[in-house]
Amino acid sequence: MHKITLNQGNEQTNFEVETTQGQKTINQEVFDWDFTKLNESTFHVVHQDQSFTIEVVKADLQEKSFQLKINGEVFNYTAKDRMDLLLEKMGMSSTASAKVNQVKAPMPGLIVSIKVEAGQAVQKGDILLILEAMKMENVIKSPTDATIKAIKIKQGENVEKNKVLIEFE
């Protein structure tokens, strides 16, 4: 089961999504849809005779948050899987882990811009750099409060997945 939270303006809506034997249910109702991938970030969905074009604007896989444009309207989503929900039930956070010493490239790509410098103090969620991959700009944010020890890449550099980008003190 996954728990999806939709934030639009000041409104928040929660959904429980489950896949059982290949069939999806949302809030315990069968979700019947036709789903087609148009390109790396755009999809076409038909549900209950309505057509939807969905574009992934931003995806932060570490925080499991997404910004989608559905038929031109922007929605912000966060997702929690079974492990996140279990840790939350136990009073723990899946993002509360050991001290983070470095940020690695989540995917191969091109360093478009670097927003920090060595010696700078950053807080969790601050933008560190922009990584372009598959024609999408991905904002890489600080996973923790820290001070930048070293920047291991340069603007315009191509990086491979798991390359160390930034080290923290």
MDAnalysis code that builds the backbone (N, CA, C; Angstrom):
import MDAnalysis as mda
import numpy as np

u = mda.Universe.empty(507, n_residues=169, atom_resindex=np.repeat(np.arange(169), 3), trajectory=True)
u.add_TopologyAttr("name", ["N", "CA", "C"] * 169)
u.add_TopologyAttr("resid", np.arange(1, 170))
u.add_TopologyAttr("resname", ["MET", "HIS", "LYS", "ILE", "THR", "LEU", "ASN", "GLN", "GLY", "ASN", "GLU", "GLN", "THR", "ASN", "PHE", "GLU", "VAL", "GLU", "THR", "THR", "GLN", "GLY", "GLN", "LYS", "THR", "ILE", "ASN", "GLN", "GLU", "VAL", "PHE", "ASP", "TRP", "ASP", "PHE", "THR", "LYS", "LEU", "ASN", "GLU", "SER", "THR", "PHE", "HIS", "VAL", "VAL", "HIS", "GLN", "ASP", "GLN", "SER", "PHE", "THR", "ILE", "GLU", "VAL", "VAL", "LYS", "ALA", "ASP", "LEU", "GLN", "GLU", "LYS", "SER", "PHE", "GLN", "LEU", "LYS", "ILE", "ASN", "GLY", "GLU", "VAL", "PHE", "ASN", "TYR", "THR", "ALA", "LYS", "ASP", "ARG", "MET", "ASP", "LEU", "LEU", "LEU", "GLU", "LYS", "MET", "GLY", "MET", "SER", "SER", "THR", "ALA", "SER", "ALA", "LYS", "VAL", "ASN", "GLN", "VAL", "LYS", "ALA", "PRO", "MET", "PRO", "GLY", "LEU", "ILE", "VAL", "SER", "ILE", "LYS", "VAL", "GLU", "ALA", "GLY", "GLN", "ALA", "VAL", "GLN", "LYS", "GLY", "ASP", "ILE", "LEU", "LEU", "ILE", "LEU", "GLU", "ALA", "MET", "LYS", "MET", "GLU", "ASN", "VAL", "ILE", "LYS", "SER", "PRO", "THR", "ASP", "ALA", "THR", "ILE", "LYS", "ALA", "ILE", "LYS", "ILE", "LYS", "GLN", "GLY", "GLU", "ASN", "VAL", "GLU", "LYS", "ASN", "LYS", "VAL", "LEU", "ILE", "GLU", "PHE", "GLU"])
u.atoms.positions = np.array([
    [0.844, -1.181, 0.000],
    [0.000, 0.000, 0.000],
    [0.886, 1.239, 0.000],
    [0.440, 2.272, -0.679],
    [1.083, 3.575, -0.684],
    [0.071, 4.606, -0.214],
    [0.567, 5.595, 0.484],
    [-0.284, 6.708, 0.892],
    [0.192, 7.927, 0.116],
    [-0.696, 8.526, -0.647],
    [-0.383, 9.682, -1.477],
    [-1.094, 10.893, -0.885],
    [-0.347, 11.987, -0.738],
    [-0.927, 13.231, -0.247],
    [-0.836, 14.264, -1.362],
    [-1.964, 14.851, -1.711],
    [-2.054, 15.887, -2.734],
    [-2.187, 17.225, -2.032],
    [-1.279, 18.141, -2.346],
    [-1.340, 19.507, -1.815],
    [-1.607, 20.456, -2.969],
    [-2.715, 21.174, -2.879],
    [-3.033, 22.180, -3.879],
    [-3.510, 23.405, -3.127],
    [-2.659, 24.441, -3.137],
    [-2.957, 25.630, -2.353],
    [-2.974, 25.262, -0.882],
    [-4.030, 25.621, -0.162],
    [-4.152, 25.285, 1.255],
    [-4.879, 23.974, 1.495],
    [-5.318, 23.325, 0.429],
    [-6.070, 22.081, 0.568],
    [-5.149, 20.879, 0.495],
    [-5.452, 19.869, 1.316],
    [-4.682, 18.634, 1.342],
    [-5.657, 17.463, 1.256],
    [-5.368, 16.521, 0.340],
    [-6.203, 15.342, 0.164],
    [-5.320, 14.108, 0.232],
    [-5.773, 13.082, 0.971],
    [-5.013, 11.846, 1.110],
    [-5.684, 10.718, 0.344],
    [-4.848, 9.860, -0.254],
    [-5.322, 8.691, -0.990],
    [-4.527, 7.483, -0.533],
    [-5.181, 6.329, -0.477],
    [-4.498, 5.070, -0.234],
    [-4.552, 4.276, -1.526],
    [-3.364, 3.946, -2.046],
    [-3.259, 3.240, -3.316],
    [-2.709, 1.846, -3.040],
    [-3.388, 0.846, -3.595],
    [-2.947, -0.532, -3.386],
    [-3.019, -1.278, -4.704],
    [-2.034, -2.157, -4.915],
    [-2.045, -3.011, -6.095],
    [-2.152, -4.448, -5.616],
    [-3.215, -5.120, -6.037],
    [-3.434, -6.512, -5.670],
    [-3.684, -7.301, -6.947],
    [-2.857, -8.285, -7.195],
    [-2.967, -9.120, -8.394],
    [-3.057, -8.266, -9.664],
    [-2.218, -7.231, -9.738],
    [-2.149, -6.378, -10.913],
    [-3.252, -5.350, -11.033],
    [-4.187, -5.320, -10.082],
    [-5.296, -4.373, -10.142],
    [-5.082, -3.268, -9.110],
    [-5.205, -2.025, -9.554],
    [-5.028, -0.882, -8.665],
    [-6.348, -0.479, -8.032],
    [-6.278, -0.141, -6.734],
    [-7.426, 0.450, -6.057],
    [-6.968, 1.745, -5.412],
    [-7.843, 2.730, -5.435],
    [-7.607, 4.008, -4.762],
    [-8.741, 4.180, -3.772],
    [-8.361, 4.338, -2.498],
    [-9.343, 4.409, -1.412],
    [-10.346, 3.255, -1.504],
    [-9.826, 2.067, -1.771],
    [-10.574, 0.808, -1.813],
    [-11.564, 0.709, -2.968],
    [-11.430, 1.574, -3.971],
    [-12.255, 1.482, -5.176],
    [-11.352, 1.151, -6.357],
    [-11.799, 0.234, -7.202],
    [-11.018, -0.160, -8.367],
    [-10.784, 1.057, -9.258],
    [-9.542, 1.231, -9.683],
    [-9.172, 2.348, -10.548],
    [-8.846, 1.778, -11.919],
    [-9.768, 1.952, -12.849],
    [-9.620, 1.430, -14.202],
    [-9.144, 2.571, -15.099],
    [-8.011, 2.356, -15.766],
    [-7.429, 3.428, -16.570],
    [-6.647, 2.875, -17.741],
    [-6.448, 3.718, -18.735],
    [-5.592, 3.427, -19.867],
    [-4.431, 4.398, -19.758],
    [-3.212, 3.891, -19.723],
    [-2.028, 4.681, -19.413],
    [-1.017, 4.537, -20.542],
    [-0.564, 5.667, -21.123],
    [0.410, 5.650, -22.212],
    [1.514, 6.651, -21.924],
    [2.763, 6.200, -22.051],
    [3.919, 7.074, -21.870],
    [4.199, 7.769, -23.204],
    [4.175, 9.116, -23.195],
    [4.407, 9.876, -24.422],
    [5.890, 10.174, -24.610],
    [6.576, 10.524, -23.514],
    [8.028, 10.733, -23.515],
    [8.523, 10.528, -22.087],
    [9.746, 10.902, -21.799],
    [10.329, 10.636, -20.479],
    [9.575, 11.304, -19.328],
    [8.884, 12.408, -19.595],
    [8.233, 13.123, -18.496],
    [6.742, 13.386, -18.723],
    [6.182, 12.868, -19.797],
    [4.782, 13.149, -20.113],
    [4.021, 11.846, -20.377],
    [2.805, 11.795, -19.829],
    [1.982, 10.596, -19.932],
    [0.560, 10.996, -20.331],
    [-0.151, 10.055, -20.931],
    [-1.550, 10.275, -21.274],
    [-2.362, 9.208, -20.550],
    [-3.411, 9.639, -19.845],
    [-4.251, 8.731, -19.080],
    [-5.708, 8.955, -19.470],
    [-6.440, 7.856, -19.670],
    [-7.882, 7.931, -19.884],
    [-8.525, 7.191, -18.713],
    [-9.398, 7.900, -18.001],
    [-10.100, 7.331, -16.848],
    [-11.544, 7.815, -16.888],
    [-12.480, 6.890, -16.835],
    [-13.913, 7.186, -16.890],
    [-14.255, 8.117, -18.060],
    [-13.747, 7.751, -19.235],
    [-13.987, 8.478, -20.489],
    [-13.483, 9.913, -20.469],
    [-12.553, 10.225, -19.564],
    [-11.927, 11.549, -19.534],
    [-10.451, 11.382, -19.856],
    [-9.924, 12.335, -20.612],
    [-8.534, 12.296, -21.042],
    [-7.698, 13.256, -20.198],
    [-6.521, 12.795, -19.766],
    [-5.627, 13.608, -18.951],
    [-4.214, 13.541, -19.520],
    [-3.586, 14.698, -19.648],
    [-2.182, 14.755, -19.998],
    [-1.437, 15.117, -18.724],
    [-0.483, 14.266, -18.346],
    [0.240, 14.444, -17.090],
    [1.722, 14.629, -17.402],
    [2.275, 15.756, -16.938],
    [3.702, 16.045, -17.108],
    [4.367, 16.066, -15.734],
    [5.467, 15.338, -15.606],
    [6.250, 15.374, -14.373],
    [7.141, 16.613, -14.454],
    [6.821, 17.631, -13.629],
    [7.568, 18.883, -13.639],
    [8.823, 18.755, -12.772],
    [8.651, 18.223, -11.560],
    [9.767, 18.007, -10.638],
    [9.577, 16.671, -9.958],
    [10.696, 16.006, -9.687],
    [10.645, 14.743, -8.943],
    [11.819, 14.708, -7.975],
    [11.524, 14.695, -6.690],
    [12.545, 14.559, -5.653],
    [12.372, 13.165, -5.076],
    [13.160, 12.225, -5.585],
    [12.995, 10.831, -5.200],
    [13.399, 10.584, -3.754],
    [14.350, 11.356, -3.256],
    [14.766, 11.177, -1.869],
    [13.647, 11.540, -0.900],
    [12.977, 12.634, -1.171],
    [11.867, 13.073, -0.317],
    [10.531, 12.477, -0.750],
    [10.541, 11.765, -1.876],
    [9.336, 11.160, -2.450],
    [8.251, 12.211, -2.667],
    [8.679, 13.328, -3.252],
    [7.725, 14.396, -3.568],
    [7.803, 14.692, -5.066],
    [6.655, 15.067, -5.613],
    [6.547, 15.260, -7.050],
    [5.671, 16.467, -7.348],
    [6.012, 17.158, -8.420],
    [5.147, 18.224, -8.908],
    [4.696, 17.783, -10.298],
    [3.376, 17.656, -10.457],
    [2.801, 17.207, -11.724],
    [1.917, 18.294, -12.301],
    [1.939, 18.396, -13.617],
    [1.020, 19.291, -14.309],
    [0.013, 18.394, -15.011],
    [-1.238, 18.477, -14.556],
    [-2.302, 17.644, -15.103],
    [-3.267, 18.542, -15.869],
    [-3.313, 18.343, -17.189],
    [-4.118, 19.189, -18.081],
    [-3.860, 20.669, -17.812],
    [-2.592, 21.019, -17.586],
    [-2.192, 22.416, -17.412],
    [-2.240, 22.929, -15.990],
    [-2.824, 22.180, -15.061],
    [-2.924, 22.613, -13.660],
    [-1.861, 21.891, -12.829],
    [-1.134, 22.646, -11.990],
    [-0.015, 22.096, -11.225],
    [-0.489, 21.547, -9.879],
    [-0.028, 20.327, -9.553],
    [-0.334, 19.658, -8.293],
    [0.969, 19.190, -7.656],
    [1.043, 19.263, -6.324],
    [2.194, 18.760, -5.585],
    [1.779, 17.507, -4.831],
    [2.576, 16.448, -4.975],
    [2.283, 15.167, -4.352],
    [3.448, 14.717, -3.485],
    [3.155, 14.018, -2.404],
    [4.161, 13.280, -1.652],
    [3.648, 11.862, -1.511],
    [4.567, 10.912, -1.454],
    [4.186, 9.508, -1.380],
    [4.901, 8.833, -0.214],
    [4.206, 7.883, 0.410],
    [4.796, 7.064, 1.461],
    [4.486, 5.616, 1.131],
    [5.525, 4.772, 1.137],
    [5.304, 3.351, 0.890],
    [5.120, 2.614, 2.212],
    [5.007, 1.302, 2.141],
    [4.763, 0.497, 3.341],
    [5.817, 0.740, 4.423],
    [7.084, 0.826, 4.035],
    [8.155, 1.033, 5.011],
    [8.027, 2.399, 5.676],
    [7.752, 3.440, 4.896],
    [7.568, 4.776, 5.464],
    [6.426, 4.776, 6.478],
    [5.317, 4.131, 6.122],
    [4.154, 4.087, 7.004],
    [4.451, 3.300, 8.277],
    [5.204, 2.201, 8.158],
    [5.573, 1.410, 9.325],
    [6.484, 2.216, 10.254],
    [7.497, 2.866, 9.696],
    [8.401, 3.681, 10.512],
    [7.644, 4.827, 11.192],
    [6.708, 5.434, 10.444],
    [5.903, 6.523, 11.008],
    [5.045, 6.013, 12.173],
    [4.476, 4.817, 12.011],
    [3.649, 4.214, 13.058],
    [4.479, 3.928, 14.309],
    [5.764, 3.618, 14.109],
    [6.664, 3.328, 15.221],
    [7.261, 4.603, 15.828],
    [6.848, 5.758, 15.303],
    [7.353, 7.023, 15.827],
    [8.700, 7.408, 15.265],
    [9.050, 6.804, 14.158],
    [10.330, 7.099, 13.516],
    [10.059, 7.669, 12.137],
    [11.068, 8.331, 11.581],
    [10.945, 8.875, 10.234],
    [11.912, 8.143, 9.329],
    [11.470, 7.796, 8.132],
    [12.349, 7.110, 7.184],
    [13.491, 8.004, 6.740],
    [13.333, 9.315, 6.873],
    [14.402, 10.230, 6.480],
    [15.336, 10.527, 7.635],
    [14.970, 10.109, 8.858],
    [15.860, 10.309, 10.005],
    [16.853, 9.166, 10.020],
    [18.049, 9.434, 9.586],
    [19.057, 8.384, 9.511],
    [20.385, 8.925, 9.999],
    [21.416, 8.147, 9.796],
    [22.749, 8.547, 10.241],
    [23.177, 9.837, 9.548],
    [24.186, 10.458, 10.096],
    [24.694, 11.714, 9.552],
    [25.072, 11.538, 8.087],
    [24.651, 12.459, 7.280],
    [24.939, 12.415, 5.852],
    [26.231, 13.178, 5.604],
    [27.191, 12.520, 4.959],
    [28.492, 13.145, 4.713],
    [28.677, 13.618, 3.281],
    [27.820, 13.167, 2.377],
    [27.989, 13.550, 0.975],
    [26.680, 13.412, 0.214],
    [26.641, 14.097, -0.918],
    [25.515, 13.991, -1.843],
    [26.065, 13.392, -3.124],
    [25.398, 12.331, -3.596],
    [25.813, 11.659, -4.823],
    [24.783, 11.897, -5.913],
    [25.226, 11.767, -7.144],
    [24.327, 11.928, -8.291],
    [23.298, 10.795, -8.290],
    [21.996, 11.140, -8.281],
    [20.964, 10.100, -8.288],
    [20.805, 9.431, -9.650],
    [21.395, 10.058, -10.692],
    [21.284, 9.553, -12.056],
    [22.385, 10.222, -12.882],
    [22.741, 9.670, -14.030],
    [23.711, 10.361, -14.878],
    [23.095, 11.635, -15.432],
    [23.937, 12.650, -15.642],
    [23.415, 13.892, -16.180],
    [24.464, 14.970, -16.288],
    [24.002, 16.174, -16.579],
    [24.850, 17.350, -16.772],
    [24.612, 18.327, -15.632],
    [25.690, 18.821, -15.028],
    [25.583, 19.824, -13.971],
    [25.285, 21.169, -14.639],
    [24.069, 21.658, -14.475],
    [23.637, 22.909, -15.108],
    [24.111, 24.107, -14.283],
    [23.925, 24.040, -12.965],
    [24.388, 25.127, -12.103],
    [24.625, 24.613, -10.695],
    [25.540, 25.294, -10.008],
    [25.864, 24.975, -8.621],
    [25.467, 26.191, -7.798],
    [24.633, 25.984, -6.794],
    [24.050, 27.089, -6.029],
    [24.747, 27.352, -4.698],
    [25.781, 26.558, -4.349],
    [26.465, 26.705, -3.063],
    [27.969, 26.769, -3.286],
    [28.698, 27.070, -2.212],
    [30.156, 27.083, -2.288],
    [30.727, 26.483, -1.006],
    [31.984, 26.080, -1.080],
    [32.648, 25.472, 0.075],
    [32.614, 26.434, 1.260],
    [32.353, 25.885, 2.441],
    [32.290, 26.681, 3.662],
    [30.911, 27.231, 3.974],
    [30.003, 27.130, 3.036],
    [28.651, 27.665, 3.222],
    [27.817, 26.720, 4.085],
    [27.065, 27.274, 5.011],
    [26.132, 26.485, 5.823],
    [24.813, 26.361, 5.056],
    [24.275, 25.144, 5.024],
    [22.991, 24.898, 4.357],
    [22.056, 24.186, 5.317],
    [20.778, 24.336, 5.052],
    [19.762, 23.645, 5.844],
    [19.088, 22.603, 4.970],
    [18.497, 21.621, 5.620],
    [17.788, 20.573, 4.892],
    [16.776, 21.211, 3.952],
    [16.815, 20.789, 2.687],
    [15.888, 21.319, 1.699],
    [16.439, 22.464, 0.871],
    [17.578, 23.049, 1.285],
    [18.195, 24.119, 0.486],
    [18.673, 23.540, -0.840],
    [18.574, 24.326, -1.900],
    [19.009, 23.878, -3.224],
    [20.527, 23.905, -3.285],
    [21.110, 22.763, -3.675],
    [22.554, 22.652, -3.816],
    [22.993, 22.854, -5.259],
    [22.284, 22.213, -6.192],
    [22.664, 22.290, -7.597],
    [21.504, 21.835, -8.472],
    [21.672, 22.057, -9.771],
    [20.689, 21.618, -10.760],
    [21.386, 20.598, -11.659],
    [20.768, 19.412, -11.771],
    [21.292, 18.331, -12.597],
    [20.292, 18.070, -13.713],
    [20.731, 18.196, -14.953],
    [19.852, 17.921, -16.092],
    [20.039, 16.474, -16.514],
    [18.921, 15.761, -16.574],
    [18.943, 14.371, -17.015],
    [17.687, 14.118, -17.833],
    [17.832, 13.474, -18.967],
    [16.707, 13.152, -19.853],
    [15.869, 14.393, -20.161],
    [16.531, 15.496, -20.429],
    [15.903, 16.770, -20.807],
    [15.058, 17.379, -19.692],
    [15.276, 16.917, -18.452],
    [14.566, 17.486, -17.298],
    [15.588, 18.059, -16.331],
    [15.291, 19.223, -15.773],
    [16.147, 19.796, -14.750],
    [15.701, 19.263, -13.399],
    [16.635, 18.644, -12.683],
    [16.369, 18.068, -11.373],
    [17.064, 18.910, -10.312],
    [16.299, 19.405, -9.356],
    [16.842, 20.205, -8.273],
    [17.366, 19.246, -7.213],
    [18.655, 19.330, -6.930],
    [19.260, 18.491, -5.896],
    [19.337, 19.339, -4.631],
    [18.657, 18.866, -3.580],
    [18.553, 19.620, -2.334],
    [19.377, 18.967, -1.236],
    [19.705, 19.752, -0.238],
    [20.454, 19.241, 0.900],
    [19.576, 18.280, 1.704],
    [20.095, 17.086, 2.007],
    [19.318, 16.126, 2.784],
    [19.384, 16.389, 4.291],
    [20.209, 17.373, 4.687],
    [20.428, 17.619, 6.102],
    [20.947, 19.043, 6.328],
    [20.945, 19.482, 7.581],
    [21.614, 20.732, 7.945],
    [23.102, 20.427, 8.028],
    [23.935, 21.199, 7.340],
    [25.374, 20.912, 7.315],
    [26.146, 22.115, 6.791],
    [27.450, 21.955, 6.768],
    [28.346, 22.940, 6.155],
    [29.028, 22.250, 4.985],
    [29.122, 22.939, 3.858],
    [29.738, 22.378, 2.660],
    [31.245, 22.283, 2.887],
    [31.773, 21.064, 2.789],
    [33.222, 20.844, 2.939],
    [33.916, 21.011, 1.591],
    [33.357, 20.369, 0.563],
    [33.970, 20.417, -0.765],
    [32.922, 20.193, -1.839],
    [33.135, 20.844, -2.971],
    [32.300, 20.632, -4.152],
    [33.164, 19.866, -5.147],
    [32.732, 18.676, -5.494],
    [33.548, 17.747, -6.279],
    [33.267, 17.795, -7.781],
    [32.432, 18.729, -8.212],
    [32.072, 18.824, -9.626],
    [32.131, 20.280, -10.058],
    [32.059, 20.494, -11.369],
    [32.060, 21.844, -11.935],
    [30.837, 22.009, -12.829],
    [30.385, 23.238, -12.963],
    [29.269, 23.528, -13.864],
    [29.651, 23.083, -15.268],
    [28.720, 22.433, -15.966],
    [28.963, 21.962, -17.327],
    [29.533, 20.553, -17.387],
    [29.845, 19.970, -16.234],
    [30.431, 18.635, -16.189],
    [29.341, 17.569, -16.309],
    [29.645, 16.523, -17.050],
    [28.769, 15.355, -17.116],
    [29.167, 14.417, -15.994],
    [28.172, 13.896, -15.267],
    [28.452, 13.004, -14.150],
    [27.713, 11.684, -14.334],
    [28.269, 10.651, -13.757],
    [27.640, 9.331, -13.756],
    [26.843, 9.157, -12.472],
    [25.933, 8.209, -12.469],
    [25.144, 7.896, -11.275],
    [26.103, 7.519, -10.138],
    [25.793, 7.987, -8.929],
    [26.544, 7.736, -7.698],
    [27.867, 8.483, -7.594],
    [28.178, 9.370, -8.526],
    [29.379, 10.197, -8.384],
    [29.148, 11.156, -7.222],
    [30.161, 11.316, -6.375],
    [30.063, 12.258, -5.252],
    [30.063, 13.670, -5.831],
    [29.032, 14.431, -5.508],
    [28.888, 15.801, -6.005],
    [29.371, 16.814, -4.968],
    [28.920, 16.611, -3.721],
    [29.220, 17.561, -2.637],
    [29.511, 16.769, -1.370],
    [30.542, 17.221, -0.624],
    [30.860, 16.614, 0.677],
    [30.515, 17.609, 1.770],
    [30.009, 17.093, 2.890],
    [29.683, 17.918, 4.053],
    [30.736, 17.721, 5.139],
    [30.878, 18.733, 6.015],
    [31.776, 18.618, 7.167],
    [31.129, 17.800, 8.249],
])
